[in-house]
Amino acid sequence: MSLDNIEALEVRVRKLVDLVVELRHDKASLEEELQVARERMVKHDELTQGWEDERTNIRSRIEKVLGELEFLDNTSNHQEG
């Protein structure tokens, strides 16, 4: 193997090593971004569940009030008749 071939091989190996280092760095960055995104998703899901619970509670209270109003309306209609 000639010296030129060895030098060319050495250059290619250095490029591969640099590429592996870069890919590892990119992987670490992506894993960190993924973790942050997962944490945000969990918080979002918790918030959404809280809103859904609140919505259900409000809906129940409104239905109760509407039922009471309907009862009062029916009671007043029977008294007038």
Secondary structure, DSSP 8 states (H G I E B T S, - for coil): --HHHHHHHHHHHHHHHHHHHHHHHHHHHHHHHHHHHHHHHHHHHHHHHHHHHHHHHHHHHHHHHHHHHHHHHHHHHHHH-
